[in-house]
């Protein structure tokens, strides 16, 4: 009788933990996007603003998997979102990224990032 009671308590405990963990995980946290327009983003870069940590949404206009900077997702006039890892994106995809570093090279911007969506 006592072992049956302990089994029921154990099952209730496991169910409670499961429900709690599911309710806590819920929906992913919404990310505030700082720039939804690459023209405004590029203008801010040209103005010398430090955009490290800003979140940018852009559409991939061209993709060079073997550029000198790694996987290069191009958009805007001179924006190159570069990563050493394949982002799994293709031309026409819209990505939301967090800028981790920006370098200027020959009138173009080489932007390191983390995908946030």
N, C-alpha and C positions, 0 to 999 in steps of 0.2 A: 504494500500500500504506500509506504513511504517513498519507494523508488519511483512509483507512478507519479506521485506528487512532484518529485524533483524533476522528472522528465517534462512534466507540464510547465513548471517554472522555467526550466531551461529553454523550452520551445518559445514561451512567451518572451523571454529575454532576447532570444535571437530575432524574433519578429520585430520587437521594439527597436533593436539596433538597426535592422534593415530599413524599417520605415524612417527612422531618424536620418540615416545616411542618404537615403533617396531624397528626402525633403530638403536636406541641406545642400545637396548638389544642384538640384533644380536647373533653371535655365542659366546659360552662361551670362556673365556680367556684360552689360552693354558698354561699348567703348565709345567715348566721345571722339568724334572725328574733327580734327583741327582744319583740315583742308580737303574739300571735296572737288576743288577746281585746281588742276595742275598749273594753270596759268597764274593764279594767285600765289601758289606755292613757289613757282619759279621766280616770280617777281620779288617775293620775300627773300629768296636766296640771293638774287642779284643785288638787293638792297643791303646785303651783308648781315641779315638776321641769322641768329643761331637757331636752327630748327631741330636740333637734336632733341629727341623725346617727343616730337610732334607726330600726330597720327595723320596719314595722308591716304586718300582713296584715289586710285587711278586705274585707267584701262590700259592694258598692254597693247601698244601699237606695233612693236616689233620685238623679236626675241633672238638673242645671239647666245647660244649655249657655250660657245668656245671663245668668248672675247678675252682680251688681256686681263680683264677684271673678274673673270669667272662667268657665271650665268648672268647675262645682262638683259633686263627687262627695260625697254625703251618706251618713253612717252613724252609728251610735251615737245618743245623744240630741242632742248639739250639736257633732258633728264634721263639718267641711266641708273636704274635701281639694280645694284649688283650684289651677288651673293656667291660664296664658294660652294653652296649646296643648291641642287636643283629644286626650284620652288614648285615645280609641277604645274606651272602656268603655261598658257598658250595665248597666241594673239587673239585679242578680243575679250579676254578674261578681265574682270574687275577685281582688284585686290585692295585690301586695307592693310597698311603697314605702319610700323612705328620706326621712325628714323633713328639709327644708332650712330651714324657718322656721315659727314658730308665733306667731300673734297672737290675742289675746282681744278679742272685740267683742260687747257686749250679752249676755254669758252663753254665747256660742258660741265655738268655736275655728276660726280660719281657718288652715289648714295648707298650706304649700307643700311640694312633694315632687318626687322623681324616681322613676319606675317602675324597679324592679330585677328584675322577672321577665318 
